Amino acid sequence: MSKNIHQKREDTLVKTIEKKYGVNLGYRSDAQLHTVLKKEGLPSLSKLLKMTQKKSA
């Protein structure tokens, strides 16, 4: 995951994030970013991606 993380709109779909950053977030592809962040208790996409990397390591 070497791509820069740019600020994403809260209505960005999980499938878009997974495709761009090459990760599997473990949520439905039609879920929105704000929903995932709320469920995970995280403030940002960068924190979510870091958490995802730790789970897969």
PyMOL commands that set and color helices and strands:
alter all, ss='L'
color gray80, all
select helices_A, chain A and resi 14-21+33-40+45-56
alter helices_A, ss='H'
color red, helices_A
deselect
rebuild
show_as cartoon
